[in-house]
């Protein structure tokens, strides 16, 4: 067997094969949209496209199932276009070349697009099925999920009639996702005055480095260090004693990454330089004693550097150091019904000086909308107290709060146990999913996200586990058969 078209279940793999033949990188989904519409027409399936490019298809209930609650099956049309450096591939024109390797389906040097092609293939298989019992059905294929969830964002209320949304875009068989975090960006700005460098000063570039960093949502609760927090803790502790003046600061690079390295150029009286070295050693020992188990490579450094042209005025320096230290950071609360998953967090991601201004950028997340607002308020309060020149919040997107009383969750737990004799894992993710946006448009929807096992999505190592695809298909069919009555 060498083609995925021969794999079981044929309904899924043959549809997935068709999708691999149509280019669909994020933001270039026209060909895939055209393909889906033509496919729907050939199969006599009612299909339409909304203003954002989402595809909506409908199918009536099978005989005897008309009284079931309406179900929306949902996946996303686009895929992440990533390839190995030595692979020649044009994602806007070339088909994905798949192959079978043991239990896995892989692509030759590129992403496979099983994220979310398998989910879309399952939707197609249900739409054309003649022997699978299901209630009133709608299929929502969203556009451009991978680069900003444009389709989910643009979906209008009132377009869909169902009450239960099954998102088919999760990546581990046996896990049911019931919640996700929303987010909002905060940006704070201080303006500073340039002051003359005092005579008899020495300049150093000091810094914190060697930290692990990581994803600002998924890794926020791992106890890792935040290089901005640590550097400003050092400055708070030693500024007065050593007579430190800051000339510039550069900490962190990406809003959604925990900062690994932060550096500041400081000057101090020449007489205090030996004490600076001692202070760095002392602080490093303390921070290592606290964090060493998680951050074995944590390091505080100081190196001689050229004398800066100016230093930041003392008042701004004071307000900056104190507000960075006071700003909430890390996990603030766990989800009550899932104590291993973070509910609300902030990542103090970036502190950067440039051209008379210092920018502070953080990313807040929460599965509870009002908790996100409350944390934003705390951050605003800190920087108002510090008399920051500008404080703004933007890029907000909603979360999805886990509902332990969800009827579809109870049904799907029951169906899973009946099929496989064990309980599925109930999960929430401290990052964004389309369900957060979709649920904000359709607050009455009872939602769940599940899927087959995919490894290394978004990379050329992406692979789909063949046995898990069969289980996913069996589970989806059994779930549709048992959907509660209206
Ligand atoms: Zn996906």
Boltz pocket constraint, residues with backbone or C-beta under 6 A from the ligand:
constraints:
  - pocket:
      binder: B
      contacts: [[A, 76], [A, 115], [A, 116], [A, 145], [A, 169]]
      max_distance: 6.0
